[in-house]
Amino acid sequence: MKVPATWLRDHVDVPEDADGLAAFCDRLTMVGLEVEEILEGPVLYTKVTPNRGDWASVRGTAREAAAADASLRLAPLPARTIPADDGTSPAKVRIDDAEDCARYAALVLRGVRIGPAPEWIADRLRLALGDRYRPVNNVVDITNYVMLDLGQPLHAFDLATLADTSIVVRRARAGESLRTLDGEPRTLSPDVLCICDAERPVAVAGIMGGAATEVSDQTVDILLESAHFDPVVVRKGAKALGLASEASYRFERYVDPALVPVAAERAARLILECAGGTIDGGLVDSYPRPKPPVRVLARVDRVRRILGVDFDRDEAIAALERLGVSPERSAGALDCLIPSWRPDLAIEEDIAEEIGRIALGYDRLPETLPAVTSGRGRDTAKGVFSAKVRTLLVAAGMQEVVGHSLTSPETAWSEGERDSQVVIRNPMAPQYSSLRTSLLPGLAAIAARAGASGQRDFALFETGPVYQRSSEGRYEEPERIAGLVAGTALANVWGIRPDALPADFHYAKGAVEEMLAGLGIQDAAWERGEHPIAHPYRCAVLRVGGIEAGWVGEISARSTLPARDPDSGQVISLGEDLPKRTCFFDLDAEVLRRAPGSGTVPFRRLSRFPAVARDLAPIFPVETAWAEIETAVHDAAGSELESMRLVDRYAGANLGEGRHALTLRFVFRRTDRTLRSEEVDDALAAVRSAITRLGGELRG
């Protein structure tokens, strides 16, 4: 904001010499209100942060300067003399939306002479607004002057253009429109808060007035508006209409509701002084839901620990009082009554910050390292688990990516996901209008982009939260682990066939199994399953301890479910835009983290004794699940079985249709002595019996 030094002197004593002014600006900067430059005038160019709407005014800047320097005194505002309306004012005010308009004041002035603004007002507006200053007339320029002076936006209506001299504050209705002061016709929506008369909208609340009710050379009587609007509704309305103004800039950052009658009277006095006229009735001030005072309790010892420095309590109290805070001593604490212009002061840490920057100053805070007690700074159990998962998947040949949490609503792949989707109220773009319910769409967008550039081999994974709203309305962030693989897992170079190690269903399942083993999860089982994007015969459900923990599958070429590229917004069809035979896994990290044995991989001493390897090649019906075979064989083989692997599979006409032979390699070993042949034979006999009971056949 540009603050002319001559204007600032109306409220606080500002040095006139260059060195004194520079020191004044340095002090303001060191308490947080950064003066970026001193322009010709002189004019202070200050940086207003989004949480300090009170700084967007000359008065607010002066208040901060007086708080920063105890030797400065903030000039009091003139006493109010305009009485409250006793029912004689012609203005009739009704607030239909008290949530978005907490307070609305109206004052009728009659017999006003419209003309140019006084030179001293125009000069100050020109310095403060620069190229944005467009002189209109004395009434409009005065409302702008008071807005910059006190921080309260105002608006003047030509009273003769208001139907029934009424003001109604409500949301716009479907089909309503308004031509604003910039001459543009605008279609309104229910997201927009409007100021209406008895018949139609006449202004967009907190943003801009309407052309039909503007003050012109023919205006004689005016209705002066001063109101408090909710920052969120003003921001949404400005974004929906593509319209911004000096008023919306301030309302979006919060305007003190206590300023409403003060600014109305200040503007009315200036109009009467510069344009003549009389007040008809009193000030109509509708305040249906007064904001209750806010109190924050700040423990002195706690504030000292936050700041990392000792301070004098009386100095801290004096600094808070200069800011407008009313602190009371309360058993080792300060019970602070917060002024209405400081909604950013809500917790104990906020009071600590005010004491640090005003009583001490940022430049006087010591540079010390924060104290760390034993046990702090360690990773949480969830953090340790996530780091372990990343390490294991990278070791399995996969590459980690980090996707965007924001996505488009169409990436919800089931009715349940759509019902639980968290939609953003004010999205930047359609492709960022909801929070992700799955990690897979983000991975698919990355893979599709890589495929379009010629990269057909990839093994990607991501671990992180997804977002959902439960049926009870709670917001949840469950952790997921997801991956996509396609092409080949080996480099396509001389001596290695491209299909030597395909990144297929078995590769994806193998990566998950290696991760489970590395996590120490033993009670894992696979079952045939279904998934909205998976091939009907190449999808498996993972269960850990009997609880569903996720899926591994191959993406069906017929899948029409979409993802969306978050950068370009382009819709991606999983079945068409990804390489053929792309496989995925999607796992519940919370189930895996809480599984028995997770994170505690047992140590096994390497045996000094030799192993005995034997092969069996049973024939099974194809529909017999591998999980059944594996479980039955392990249970029958006994404690000497070190490992059992499937090393080959054969299916031919000589075996008959629907049958295949599986070559199983068994490795037996003991840790305390060498196994005898008869012990291995007994174990294999038990395995053969288990295979037969399961419906298998052993040749020979």
NUKOL-916237 format. One line per 5 residues: number of its first residue (from 0); for each residue x, y, z of C-alpha. Coordinates in Angstrom, 3 decimals. Layout:
<atoms>
NUM = X Y Z; ...;
</atoms>
This chain:
<atoms>
0 = 0.000 0.000 0.000; 1.158 3.556 -0.708; 0.922 5.776 2.387; 1.715 9.474 1.871; 3.751 10.816 4.801;
5 = 1.675 14.019 4.936; -1.518 11.961 5.285; 0.083 9.716 7.917; 0.860 12.838 10.003; -2.906 13.285 10.585;
10 = -2.690 10.274 12.895; 0.888 10.070 14.203; 3.970 12.286 14.317; 6.133 11.320 11.328; 9.620 12.872 11.027;
15 = 9.953 15.384 8.218; 13.705 15.074 7.629; 14.990 12.292 5.365; 17.132 10.569 8.030; 14.344 10.623 10.583;
20 = 11.856 9.262 8.045; 14.271 6.462 7.098; 14.680 5.505 10.778; 10.886 5.601 11.181; 10.493 3.209 8.218;
25 = 13.256 0.911 9.519; 11.448 0.607 12.831; 8.184 -0.265 11.078; 9.982 -2.881 9.006; 11.633 -4.464 12.055;
30 = 8.255 -5.054 13.724; 6.813 -6.751 10.634; 5.164 -3.990 8.568; 7.742 -3.934 5.803; 8.381 -0.594 4.125;
35 = 9.766 -1.750 0.789; 10.558 1.715 -0.581; 10.200 5.427 0.118; 8.762 6.958 -3.049; 8.725 10.574 -4.125;
40 = 6.295 12.613 -2.090; 7.452 11.184 0.251; 5.228 8.107 0.102; 5.807 4.911 2.120; 5.323 1.782 0.004;
45 = 4.335 -0.903 2.539; 3.770 -4.644 2.144; 0.378 -5.716 3.530; 0.290 -9.398 4.520; -2.940 -11.389 3.924;
50 = -3.701 -11.735 7.658; -3.398 -8.017 8.447; -6.279 -6.229 6.789; -5.891 -3.393 9.322; -2.594 -2.453 7.638;
55 = -4.453 -1.586 4.400; -5.194 1.916 5.695; -3.382 5.052 6.785; -4.882 4.729 10.273; -3.751 1.106 10.596;
60 = -0.215 2.017 9.524; -0.154 4.849 12.077; -1.426 2.532 14.821; 1.386 0.076 14.082; 3.966 2.883 14.115;
65 = 2.723 4.110 17.503; 2.871 0.566 18.855; 6.423 0.086 17.584; 7.702 3.334 19.114; 6.501 4.160 22.621;
70 = 7.424 7.822 22.114; 4.771 8.243 19.402; 1.150 9.012 20.232; -1.763 7.886 18.059; -4.193 10.762 17.529;
75 = -7.748 9.975 18.699; -10.581 9.829 16.213; -13.137 12.649 16.350; -16.094 12.028 18.648; -19.244 10.802 16.919;
80 = -22.125 13.249 16.869; -24.654 11.843 14.377; -27.423 10.195 16.401; -28.807 6.726 15.798; -31.959 6.585 13.715;
85 = -35.170 6.948 15.704; -37.374 5.730 12.875; -37.425 8.976 10.923; -34.802 8.013 8.316; -36.263 7.164 4.896;
90 = -33.714 4.340 4.536; -35.078 0.878 5.220; -32.411 -1.844 5.776; -33.024 -5.579 5.913; -30.258 -8.196 6.194;
95 = -31.423 -11.582 4.902; -27.933 -13.160 5.093; -26.501 -12.291 8.505; -23.771 -14.933 8.132; -22.175 -13.012 5.265;
100 = -23.189 -9.482 6.264; -22.793 -9.052 10.003; -23.430 -5.302 10.016; -24.933 -2.732 7.652; -25.273 1.007 8.255;
105 = -27.060 3.520 6.009; -27.282 7.302 6.183; -29.404 9.542 3.924; -28.008 12.928 2.861; -30.269 15.389 0.992;
110 = -29.503 18.445 -1.108; -25.955 17.404 -2.002; -24.210 19.449 -4.731; -22.207 17.160 -7.009; -18.931 18.556 -8.298;
115 = -15.189 17.926 -8.290; -13.479 16.841 -5.081; -11.440 19.409 -3.109; -7.840 19.644 -4.293; -6.376 18.411 -1.006;
120 = -8.443 15.175 -1.205; -7.566 14.673 -4.884; -3.861 15.229 -4.166; -3.830 12.622 -1.410; -5.752 10.098 -3.515;
125 = -3.356 10.688 -6.396; -0.341 9.979 -4.173; -1.941 6.888 -2.602; -3.440 5.316 -5.736; -1.054 6.505 -8.432;
130 = -2.202 5.430 -11.898; -5.282 3.744 -10.388; -6.774 7.099 -9.364; -9.714 8.134 -11.545; -11.396 11.326 -10.262;
135 = -15.201 10.932 -10.344; -16.896 13.549 -8.164; -16.721 14.894 -4.639; -19.031 12.246 -3.100; -17.344 9.222 -4.681;
140 = -13.835 10.580 -4.059; -14.693 11.179 -0.404; -15.873 7.580 0.035; -12.569 6.420 -1.470; -10.656 8.842 0.736;
145 = -12.264 7.524 3.931; -11.672 3.934 2.776; -7.930 4.582 2.449; -7.834 6.647 5.625; -9.667 4.282 8.009;
150 = -9.714 1.014 6.043; -13.522 0.783 5.791; -14.884 0.631 2.203; -17.980 2.773 1.590; -20.452 3.208 -1.246;
155 = -22.867 5.967 -2.190; -26.177 5.327 -4.008; -28.335 7.884 -5.789; -31.341 7.682 -3.460; -33.805 8.450 -6.276;
160 = -32.798 5.243 -8.112; -33.497 2.919 -5.171; -36.969 1.378 -5.286; -38.836 2.219 -2.076; -35.545 3.652 -0.654;
165 = -34.911 0.100 0.553; -31.732 -1.891 1.060; -31.884 -5.697 1.177; -28.697 -7.742 1.683; -29.081 -11.239 0.232;
170 = -27.527 -13.809 -2.088; -28.190 -13.374 -5.798; -30.911 -15.504 -7.340; -30.525 -17.604 -10.454; -30.991 -15.507 -13.589;
175 = -30.300 -12.138 -11.968; -27.773 -9.793 -13.574; -26.193 -6.422 -12.939; -24.253 -3.869 -14.961; -21.427 -2.797 -12.654;
180 = -19.744 0.609 -12.487; -17.098 -0.500 -14.992; -19.875 -0.783 -17.611; -19.757 -4.591 -17.859; -22.990 -6.653 -17.687;
185 = -22.495 -9.502 -15.207; -24.559 -12.623 -14.645; -24.894 -13.300 -10.934; -25.003 -16.644 -9.143; -26.041 -17.732 -5.640;
190 = -22.343 -17.605 -4.656; -22.488 -13.812 -4.949; -23.731 -11.610 -2.106; -25.727 -8.633 -3.393; -27.030 -5.317 -2.176;
195 = -30.569 -4.987 -3.525; -33.384 -2.499 -3.369; -37.014 -3.596 -3.148; -36.887 -4.963 -6.722; -33.413 -5.895 -7.987;
200 = -29.671 -6.116 -7.232; -27.991 -2.710 -7.214; -24.433 -3.665 -6.149; -22.133 -6.626 -5.613; -21.496 -6.588 -1.871;
205 = -17.984 -5.585 -0.948; -16.783 -5.454 -4.558; -18.467 -2.883 -6.826; -21.659 -0.891 -7.184; -24.125 -0.932 -10.057;
210 = -24.215 1.578 -12.911; -27.969 2.150 -12.553; -27.657 3.618 -9.040; -24.345 5.482 -9.294; -23.966 9.061 -8.116;
215 = -24.015 11.385 -11.144; -24.168 15.106 -11.871; -27.979 14.936 -11.570; -27.878 13.361 -8.096; -29.365 15.408 -5.282;
220 = -29.989 12.898 -2.504; -27.691 9.985 -1.616; -27.778 6.923 0.567; -24.365 6.280 2.102; -23.497 2.616 2.768;
225 = -21.000 1.326 5.341; -21.018 -2.418 6.022; -19.076 -5.447 7.206; -18.947 -8.427 4.821; -17.461 -11.880 5.351;
230 = -13.985 -12.173 3.728; -14.721 -15.582 2.192; -17.957 -14.571 0.448; -16.285 -11.454 -0.984; -13.355 -13.496 -2.253;
235 = -15.641 -16.101 -3.832; -17.793 -13.425 -5.449; -14.773 -11.580 -6.854; -13.361 -14.818 -8.273; -16.711 -15.935 -9.723;
240 = -17.193 -12.593 -11.492; -13.543 -12.041 -12.425; -13.822 -8.678 -10.692; -11.531 -7.060 -8.125; -11.514 -3.610 -6.539;
245 = -9.893 -1.598 -3.755; -12.908 -2.497 -1.609; -12.685 -6.254 -2.242; -8.926 -6.126 -1.530; -9.707 -4.929 1.988;
250 = -12.792 -7.019 2.687; -10.923 -10.180 1.662; -8.339 -9.394 4.358; -10.979 -8.581 7.019; -12.357 -5.172 7.933;
255 = -13.105 -4.237 11.531; -16.921 -4.322 12.058; -16.563 -1.576 14.669; -15.473 0.792 11.885; -18.881 0.669 10.166;
260 = -20.554 3.620 12.007; -17.242 5.472 12.490; -16.456 5.529 8.754; -20.065 6.394 7.821; -19.979 9.459 10.075;
265 = -16.498 10.500 8.893; -17.605 10.367 5.227; -20.897 12.131 5.974; -19.087 15.018 7.706; -16.702 15.430 4.771;
270 = -19.590 15.363 2.248; -21.529 17.987 4.209; -18.372 20.106 4.409; -17.432 19.776 0.707; -20.801 19.263 -1.035;
275 = -23.338 20.745 1.327; -26.658 19.112 2.182; -28.359 17.877 5.338; -28.805 14.561 7.126; -32.305 13.121 6.915;
280 = -33.003 11.246 10.144; -30.178 9.410 11.901; -27.778 6.564 11.204; -29.568 3.293 10.459; -27.225 0.660 11.941;
285 = -28.379 -2.945 11.584; -26.182 -5.307 13.619; -28.262 -8.474 14.196; -25.418 -10.647 15.499; -22.777 -8.545 17.271;
290 = -19.436 -10.289 17.376; -18.567 -11.258 20.965; -15.228 -10.080 22.372; -12.344 -12.524 22.034; -10.024 -13.313 24.939;
295 = -6.725 -15.194 24.745; -4.864 -16.435 27.830; -1.079 -16.275 27.442; 1.112 -17.893 30.119; 4.174 -15.744 30.695;
300 = 6.571 -18.687 31.150; 5.212 -20.318 28.019; 5.690 -17.087 26.027; 9.285 -16.892 27.264; 9.922 -20.462 26.107;
305 = 8.373 -19.746 22.688; 10.533 -16.650 22.191; 13.640 -18.227 23.706; 14.386 -15.050 25.666; 13.416 -13.400 28.937;
310 = 11.485 -10.125 28.984; 10.021 -7.690 31.455; 6.341 -8.360 32.059; 5.468 -4.675 32.440; 7.149 -3.876 29.105;
315 = 5.178 -6.692 27.459; 1.912 -5.342 28.890; 2.745 -1.818 27.698; 3.512 -3.126 24.188; 0.232 -5.039 24.027;
320 = -1.696 -1.976 25.185; -0.114 0.117 22.426; -1.436 -2.488 19.958; -4.943 -2.066 21.354; -4.891 -5.322 23.330;
325 = -6.212 -5.073 26.899; -4.183 -7.486 29.070; -5.051 -8.332 32.657; -2.667 -10.096 35.054; -3.957 -13.526 35.990;
330 = -1.805 -15.887 38.137; 1.321 -16.018 36.014; -0.564 -15.310 32.804; -1.958 -12.433 30.771; -5.689 -12.546 30.063;
335 = -5.823 -10.554 26.813; -8.954 -8.882 25.434; -8.388 -8.762 21.663; -9.389 -5.616 19.711; -11.968 -6.063 16.982;
340 = -9.493 -5.174 14.211; -7.148 -8.098 15.062; -8.908 -11.411 14.184; -5.449 -12.931 13.603; -4.836 -13.017 17.381;
345 = -6.482 -16.278 18.398; -3.987 -18.435 20.329; -1.198 -18.125 22.872; 1.496 -18.218 20.189; -0.035 -15.124 18.545;
350 = 0.377 -13.145 21.785; 3.976 -14.385 22.017; 4.635 -13.076 18.516; 3.208 -9.641 19.355; 5.362 -9.392 22.478;
355 = 8.422 -10.534 20.529; 8.041 -8.045 17.691; 6.765 -5.001 19.642; 8.246 -5.240 23.163; 11.565 -6.663 21.934;
360 = 11.738 -6.265 18.140; 12.792 -8.908 15.646; 16.247 -7.334 15.486; 16.769 -7.887 19.225; 15.659 -11.515 19.446;
365 = 18.736 -13.703 20.108; 19.784 -16.336 17.598; 19.586 -19.526 19.663; 18.940 -23.138 18.785; 15.687 -24.550 20.192;
370 = 16.069 -26.874 23.153; 15.639 -30.545 22.251; 14.780 -33.041 24.966; 15.373 -36.772 24.763; 12.903 -38.556 22.537;
375 = 12.018 -35.595 20.355; 12.965 -35.313 16.724; 12.501 -39.006 16.034; 10.410 -40.362 13.218; 6.937 -41.529 14.110;
380 = 6.017 -45.179 13.670; 4.193 -44.196 10.475; 7.263 -42.343 9.198; 9.567 -45.282 9.893; 7.158 -47.640 8.136;
385 = 6.857 -45.382 5.062; 10.639 -45.033 4.794; 11.024 -48.823 4.979; 8.403 -49.332 2.252; 10.222 -46.890 -0.039;
390 = 13.550 -48.600 0.535; 12.129 -52.051 -0.193; 10.299 -51.023 -3.379; 13.362 -49.191 -4.707; 15.387 -52.335 -3.978;
395 = 12.806 -54.270 -6.020; 13.708 -52.138 -9.067; 10.963 -49.528 -8.821; 11.187 -45.728 -8.948; 9.376 -43.464 -6.500;
400 = 7.289 -40.533 -7.740; 5.369 -37.856 -5.837; 1.953 -37.020 -7.281; -0.441 -34.125 -6.759; -3.052 -34.355 -4.000;
405 = -5.491 -32.304 -6.079; -7.242 -34.026 -8.966; -10.514 -34.030 -10.894; -13.768 -35.601 -9.595; -13.917 -38.095 -12.495;
410 = -10.943 -40.032 -11.084; -13.283 -41.605 -8.508; -13.650 -45.123 -9.942; -16.526 -46.464 -7.884; -19.780 -45.308 -6.333;
415 = -18.189 -45.540 -2.890; -15.290 -43.326 -3.916; -17.647 -40.772 -5.444; -19.715 -40.638 -2.250; -16.631 -40.114 -0.091;
420 = -14.896 -37.626 -2.387; -13.754 -34.333 -0.863; -14.590 -31.503 -3.299; -12.668 -28.219 -3.202; -14.938 -25.206 -2.710;
425 = -12.804 -22.750 -4.656; -10.621 -24.732 -7.096; -7.866 -23.218 -9.231; -8.990 -25.259 -12.262; -11.335 -28.200 -13.046;
430 = -8.461 -30.706 -12.887; -7.760 -29.511 -9.318; -11.340 -29.479 -8.028; -11.209 -32.440 -5.613; -8.791 -34.344 -3.409;
435 = -7.534 -37.702 -4.640; -9.260 -40.867 -3.469; -6.569 -43.100 -5.011; -2.890 -42.828 -5.926; -3.373 -44.688 -9.212;
440 = -4.779 -41.824 -11.353; -1.722 -39.706 -10.595; 0.593 -42.583 -11.490; -1.400 -43.210 -14.673; -0.982 -39.565 -15.746;
445 = 2.796 -39.794 -15.266; 2.963 -43.103 -17.143; 0.817 -41.807 -20.028; 3.019 -38.739 -20.381; 6.138 -40.941 -20.409;
450 = 4.534 -43.255 -22.985; 3.667 -40.319 -25.252; 7.349 -39.351 -25.269; 8.446 -42.886 -26.215; 9.208 -44.322 -22.777;
455 = 7.408 -47.682 -22.669; 9.327 -49.376 -19.819; 8.576 -48.141 -16.316; 8.125 -49.342 -12.735; 6.696 -46.503 -10.651;
460 = 5.345 -46.363 -7.120; 4.041 -43.795 -4.660; 3.164 -43.947 -0.998; 1.085 -41.241 0.637; -2.347 -40.199 1.883;
465 = -5.631 -40.212 0.018; -8.595 -38.188 1.222; -12.188 -39.123 1.922; -15.261 -38.073 3.863; -16.985 -40.773 5.874;
470 = -20.750 -41.298 5.932; -20.755 -39.561 9.350; -19.106 -36.484 7.817; -15.609 -37.029 9.249; -12.602 -36.256 7.059;
475 = -10.020 -39.048 6.879; -6.550 -39.431 5.310; -5.745 -43.146 4.987; -2.252 -44.019 3.721; -1.936 -46.040 0.492;
480 = 0.897 -47.703 -1.424; 0.413 -47.931 -5.197; 2.499 -48.800 -8.233; 2.393 -49.181 -12.028; 4.702 -51.393 -14.129;
485 = 4.926 -52.030 -17.871; 7.395 -53.140 -20.535; 10.527 -54.922 -19.367; 12.453 -54.753 -16.133; 15.810 -55.274 -17.912;
490 = 17.598 -52.870 -20.208; 17.149 -53.669 -23.908; 20.828 -54.229 -24.772; 22.881 -56.783 -26.725; 22.755 -60.221 -25.180;
495 = 19.514 -59.664 -23.270; 16.166 -60.381 -24.869; 13.518 -57.666 -24.351; 11.180 -60.261 -22.865; 13.772 -61.796 -20.537;
500 = 12.109 -60.218 -17.489; 8.760 -58.691 -18.459; 7.285 -56.130 -16.056; 4.022 -58.047 -15.907; 1.511 -59.229 -13.317;
505 = 4.035 -61.588 -11.728; 6.655 -58.839 -11.542; 4.207 -56.509 -9.763; 3.094 -59.288 -7.423; 6.727 -60.217 -6.794;
510 = 7.609 -56.634 -5.855; 4.760 -56.634 -3.344; 5.857 -60.009 -1.938; 9.449 -58.769 -1.541; 8.121 -55.732 0.291;
515 = 5.990 -57.913 2.595; 8.973 -60.111 3.358; 11.148 -57.096 4.084; 8.505 -55.732 6.442; 8.346 -59.041 8.296;
520 = 4.711 -59.715 7.391; 4.178 -63.478 7.313; 0.417 -64.023 7.420; -0.246 -62.909 3.813; -2.441 -64.777 1.321;
525 = -3.634 -64.146 -2.247; -7.081 -64.764 -3.690; -8.621 -64.208 -7.094; -10.308 -60.817 -7.053; -11.975 -58.053 -9.038;
530 = -11.117 -54.382 -9.490; -12.826 -51.740 -11.683; -9.749 -51.314 -13.902; -8.367 -54.885 -13.839; -8.435 -57.726 -16.363;
535 = -11.040 -60.230 -15.093; -8.540 -63.127 -14.964; -5.404 -61.233 -13.928; -6.304 -59.691 -10.604; -5.554 -60.872 -7.073;
540 = -6.674 -59.676 -3.654; -4.095 -59.537 -0.881; -5.261 -60.513 2.582; -3.107 -60.061 5.671; -4.336 -61.799 8.777;
545 = -7.642 -62.348 7.004; -8.099 -58.583 6.383; -8.253 -57.209 2.848; -5.062 -55.230 2.251; -5.218 -54.361 -1.467;
550 = -4.993 -55.617 -5.046; -2.498 -56.555 -7.708; -3.729 -56.746 -11.288; -3.297 -56.060 -14.971; -5.146 -53.043 -16.357;
555 = -7.803 -54.207 -18.790; -7.493 -53.007 -22.375; -11.264 -52.458 -22.254; -11.119 -50.180 -19.213; -12.866 -46.892 -19.979;
560 = -12.285 -45.375 -16.564; -10.472 -42.028 -16.888; -7.623 -40.280 -15.176; -6.581 -36.704 -15.893; -3.196 -35.120 -16.480;
565 = -2.977 -32.465 -13.729; -0.730 -30.204 -15.833; -2.538 -30.176 -19.163; -6.002 -31.184 -17.937; -6.130 -33.837 -20.690;
570 = -8.328 -36.855 -19.935; -6.454 -40.187 -19.987; -8.162 -43.486 -20.761; -6.423 -46.243 -18.832; -7.250 -48.864 -21.438;
575 = -6.060 -46.809 -24.428; -3.369 -44.348 -23.326; -1.202 -46.683 -21.225; 1.078 -49.380 -22.730; -0.502 -52.797 -23.213;
580 = -0.241 -55.200 -20.291; 0.325 -52.376 -17.770; -0.001 -53.798 -14.266; -0.737 -52.126 -10.948; -0.856 -52.669 -7.227;
585 = -2.879 -50.655 -4.732; -2.370 -51.465 -1.047; -3.707 -50.248 2.296; -0.652 -49.019 4.199; -2.528 -48.891 7.516;
590 = -3.450 -52.595 7.340; 0.146 -53.520 6.513; 1.609 -51.309 9.237; -0.653 -52.820 11.898; -0.210 -56.424 10.705;
595 = 1.268 -58.869 13.234; 5.034 -58.925 12.859; 5.193 -55.789 10.689; 8.511 -54.025 11.184; 10.114 -56.898 13.097;
600 = 11.920 -59.108 10.585; 13.141 -62.205 12.480; 16.843 -62.971 12.454; 17.839 -66.438 11.249; 21.379 -67.660 11.694;
605 = 22.927 -69.122 8.546; 23.341 -72.876 8.850; 26.824 -74.394 8.627; 25.335 -77.621 7.302; 24.573 -78.540 3.674;
610 = 21.143 -78.262 2.092; 19.255 -80.992 0.259; 17.330 -79.932 -2.889; 14.609 -82.092 -4.436; 12.107 -81.447 -7.245;
615 = 8.544 -82.654 -7.670; 6.379 -82.068 -10.757; 2.730 -82.627 -9.763; -0.126 -82.154 -12.243; -3.025 -79.980 -11.091;
620 = -6.257 -78.702 -12.588; -5.703 -75.127 -13.728; -8.454 -73.821 -11.434; -6.614 -75.018 -8.297; -5.310 -71.854 -6.662;
625 = -1.590 -71.554 -6.072; -2.249 -70.310 -2.521; -3.934 -73.627 -1.696; -1.020 -75.627 -3.117; 1.569 -73.506 -1.313;
630 = -0.186 -73.732 2.053; -0.783 -77.475 1.840; 2.812 -78.223 0.813; 4.366 -76.015 3.507; 2.198 -77.545 6.226;
635 = 3.118 -81.087 5.133; 6.868 -80.574 4.608; 7.705 -79.938 8.250; 10.188 -77.718 10.058; 13.204 -78.818 7.989;
640 = 11.828 -77.127 4.856; 13.919 -74.011 4.216; 12.219 -72.900 1.015; 9.859 -74.023 -1.720; 9.669 -72.311 -5.125;
645 = 7.805 -72.731 -8.359; 10.570 -73.032 -10.974; 8.626 -74.149 -14.066; 5.158 -74.638 -15.477; 4.182 -76.871 -18.412;
650 = 0.829 -77.224 -20.168; 0.476 -79.523 -23.177; -1.973 -81.742 -25.000; -0.474 -84.842 -23.390; -1.620 -83.596 -19.968;
655 = -5.195 -83.067 -21.061; -7.201 -79.855 -21.303; -7.418 -77.700 -18.192; -4.351 -79.308 -16.560; -0.758 -78.181 -16.057;
660 = 2.403 -79.523 -14.468; 4.190 -77.443 -11.864; 7.842 -78.049 -11.049; 8.352 -77.381 -7.356; 11.855 -77.101 -5.913;
665 = 12.222 -77.971 -2.225; 15.266 -77.066 -0.136; 15.643 -78.834 3.207; 18.205 -77.970 5.862; 18.788 -78.120 9.597;
670 = 20.823 -75.661 11.673; 22.183 -78.168 14.195; 23.291 -81.121 12.041; 23.304 -82.651 8.582; 19.998 -84.075 7.374;
675 = 19.754 -87.770 6.644; 18.308 -89.000 3.336; 15.507 -90.885 5.025; 14.360 -87.699 6.803; 14.089 -85.919 3.466;
680 = 12.279 -88.911 1.976; 9.764 -88.881 4.836; 9.122 -85.164 4.334; 8.597 -85.639 0.583; 6.251 -88.553 1.233;
685 = 4.142 -86.260 3.407; 4.206 -83.646 0.619; 3.065 -86.226 -1.964; 0.157 -87.224 0.267; -0.871 -83.561 0.658;
690 = -0.705 -83.045 -3.113; -2.915 -86.091 -3.692; -5.477 -84.920 -1.135; -5.605 -81.576 -2.916; -6.482 -83.253 -6.244;
695 = -2.985 -83.296 -7.711; -1.368 -86.187 -9.544; 2.256 -87.348 -9.375; 3.622 -89.071 -12.456; 5.781 -92.178 -12.046;
</atoms>
